[in-house]
Amino acid sequence: MSKQSLEPAVTVELAAEYGLSADEYQRMLEITGRTPSFTELGIFSVMWSEHCSYKSSKVWLKQLPTTAPHVICGPGENAGVIDIGDGQAAIFKMESHNHPSFIEPYQGAATGVGGILRDVFTMGARPIANMNALRFGSPEHPKTRHLISGVVAGIGGYGNCVGVPTVGGETNFHPSFNGNILVNAMTVGLADADKIFYSAAAGIGNPVVYVGSKTGRDGIHGATMASTEFTEDSEEKRPTVQVGDPFTEKLLIEACLELMATDAIVAIQDMGAAGLTSSSVEMAGKGELGIELTLDDVPQRETGMSPYEIMLSESQERMLIVLKPGREELAKAIFDKWELDFAVIGRVTDTGRLVLKMHGYTYCDLEVAPLVDRAPLYERPWEPTPPQADIDAASVPLPGPATEILHRLIGCPDLASRRWIWEQYDSQVGADTIALSGGDSGVVRVHGTNKALAITTDCTPRYCFADPVRGGAQAVAEAWRNLTAVGAKPLAITDNMNFGNPQKPRIMGQFAGCIQGMVDACTVLEFPVVSGNVSLYNETNGVGILPTPAIGGVGLLSDASLAVNIAFKAAGQAILLIGETKGHIGQSLYLREIHGREEGAPPPVDLAAEKRNGDFVRDLIGKRAVTACHDLSDGGLLVALAEMAMAGKLGAVIDVPAGTDEAGFLFGEDQGRYVVTTSDADAVVAGAKAAGVPVLRLGTTGGDALKLNGGDAISVGGLRTAHEAWLPEYMAGSLE
C-alpha cells in the first residue's frame, strides 16, 4: 500500500482535527476496511465536508423545483443551463466565498469571482456578466470599512482584468454580519445549446490532463475551513485563502473555449473547492469509472509538495480534462499558445477507484463511489421560528413631515447610493451592457442578436429572520419582480443559501423554513432552481448571521429595445401604482431607521397576486405602454418614487389618498407592487381593471421637487445629495 513512514499516522483524533466526527471516522474505516493513509484521510475530510457534500442541507434541497421546458441542465453540474431560443443557452450559477473574504478580503473576494467564472466557462459558455451580493456588519464596527474596501477592490480587480462586466448586485449592512461577512458571486455565460460540456468521465484509457496554473500550497483545506464556525483565532487561517491571477484566468477562458471548438474533450471540470480531489472524484463518480493519477507530473510551483498537499491545494485558475485518445498534442498546442501549463497526469480506468501515485509509491487507493454516495447525510433536528405579531402602522405615526423622513431614509446605510462601489467595476466591457447598476436588474444584450438577458440578485435577511417561510418566498418573488420590472420574462434562479450552524435546531429551522417559502414561490411563479450553493456555519463565537438565502435570477427579453428602467422620462406623465397597498410596516426600514425597532412580522407574500400583477406589468412593457417601471421593496412607495425621480433628475407631484395612514401608505413594504409612468393613463387603468389588477393614480411627473399633496416637498437635488453622500464619506473615514 502507501509508504506509511512518509505520512503521519491516521487516528480518530487526527480525523477530528480535519473535521470528521467519530461516527464519520468509523464510517470511513468500514468503507476502506483498514486505516486510511494520511492522503486518503484528507480526501475523505474534504469530500465529506459540509461545503462539498451538503450533508446537512441535501434532504431539504431535494424539495426545490428544478425542471421546466426551458431547463437544459439543473442542479448537479458546475452550473445551470437554460434554453433562451435560437439554439442558444444561458449558463449561470452563484457561489459563496464568505469565510475567505472575512480573513483576507481582497483575495477572498477576487478568487470568489474567479471560481464562479470557471464554473460557467467549464460548461462551454463565454462569461458575459458578473453580479455580487454582499453583506457587511454594522458601519460602526471597527472592521467594516476595511472589509468593504478589500472586498470591493478584489471584485473589481479580478472582474475588470478578466474582461467580464459587473452589471449589478446588492450590498447590505447588519450587526449580525460583524464577524462573518457574506460575499456571494454570480456569473452568467452564453453557449450554443448543442455544445454544452459536462463533467462525467468516460472512455477507459482516455488521458486525464491538467491545464492552467501551477499548483502551490495556497488554499489547502479551504473547503474544510468553510465548513466550520469562526473564532478569535480565525485570522490565523490566512494560508487557507487562495490567491488569484485574473490575467491567467483570461488566458484559461480563451484556451478552454478554443479547445472546446474542437472535438477533443470528453469531460471537463474546474478545480474549485478541494481542488484536484473534488475534480477527479466528481468526474470519476459521475462517469461510474476510476481515475489513476501520477502526481509527480502535476505542474508545481513549490518544491517538496506532498501528495496530500497536491490533492488538497486550492490554487486558482486550474482545470482537469478528459481527452479523446490521440488529442493530446492538439490540446497541448492550444495551451502552449496561451502560455499555460499542460500535463497528462493520468488516465481513466475501469476499476471504479481513485489511485494516486508519487515517487513510485501508492498514496491513495480508494473506491470512488462511497466518497460521493456514502457521504454522511443528516436530517438535523429543527424547530420553527416563532411568529412575530403584526404591527399596526397607526401605532408608529410619522414623527415629522414625510419628506424629512424620506431624506433620512434615502441616506441611511441600507438605502444610500452604492455608486462608490459600482464605479469601481467595469460594467461596460464587451459593449453589450444595456442597463447599468442602480436599477432593478442588470441587462446585457446577447451579442449579435436583438435579445437581452436580465440579471438580478435579491434577498431581505431581516424578513427571513422574522419569518423564514415568508422570507424565502419574498426573496424569490423580489427577484421575479426585478426581472419583470425591466420587461424580461423570468426563466430560472440560482441560489446561495447562507446560514449559521446547522447543528442548532433554531438555525436548521431557518434553513427549512426558507426552503419551504422558496419552493412555494418557485412553483407558483414557474421559476425553477437550476444551480446553487450552500454556505453553513456562518457564525463567530456562537453568534450566527441573519439567514440569507440569496437569489440570483435570470430573465429573457426577446427584444432588447423593450427594456425599461426606473428613471422618470418626461414631465406631464401619469404615475400609477400597480398592486394592493395595505400599509404593512413590520420589519420595514421605516420602523427600524426612524423608530429604532427591528421587529414585527414581515409582509405577507401573495404569490397568485405576484404573478397576476407581474404578468400585467410585463405585458404593458411589451406593448411600450409605460415609460418607466420600478418594483417596490425596501423603504416602500416614497423611497421608490425618490429613486425614480433621482434617476430621471425630474420631480413629481404625488397625491396621498385622503383617509390613508401616511406611514403605512408611504413607507410600508407591501409586496407585489410596481410604480409605472405612462402617457396614456386611461388605457393602463382600464387594462388593469380588466385583468383584476389593483391600480391607483398617484400623480404626475414634472418640476424639480417631489411634492406631496401640493405642500410637503423636497428637491430632487437635495435627495440626490443625501443619497450619494453617505458611502463615500463613510469610506473616507469622515463618518465615525
Secondary structure, 3 states (H helix, E strand, C coil): CCCHHHCCCCCHHHHHHCCCCHHHHHHHHHHHCCCCCHHHHHHHHHHCCHHHHCCCCHHHHCCCCCCCCCEEECCCCCCEEEEEECCEEEEEEEEECHHHHHHCHHHHHHHHHHHHHHHHHCCCCEEEEEEEEEEECCCCCCCHHHHHHHHHHHHHHHHHHHCCCEEEEEEEECHHHCCCCEEEEEEEEEEECCCCCCCCCCCCCCEEEEEECCECCCCCCHHHHCCCCECCCHHHHHHHCCCCCHHHHHHHHHHHHHHHCCCCEEEEEECCCCHHHHHHHHHHHHHCCEEEEEHHHCCECCCCCCHHHHHHCCCCCEEEEEECCCCHHHHHHHHHHCCCEEEEEEEEECCCEEEEEECCEEEEEEEHHHHHHCCCCCCCCCCCCCCCCCCCHHHCCCCCCHHHHHHHHHCCCCCCCCHHHHCCCCCCCCCCEEECCCCCCEEEECCCCCCEEEEEEECCHHHHHHCHHHHHHHHHHHHHHHHHCCCCEEEEEEEEEECCCCCCHHHHHHHHHHHHHHHHHHHHCCCCEEEEEEECCCEECCEECCCEEEEEEEEEECCHHHCCCCCCCCCCCEEEEECCCCCCCCCCHHHHHHHCCCCCCCCCCCHHHHHHHHHHHHHHHHCCCCCEEEECCCCHHHHHHHHHHHHHCCCEEECCCCCCCHHHHHHCCCCCCEEEEECCHHHHHHHHHHHCCCEEEEEEECCCEEEECCCEEEEHHHHHHHHHHHHHHHHCCCCC
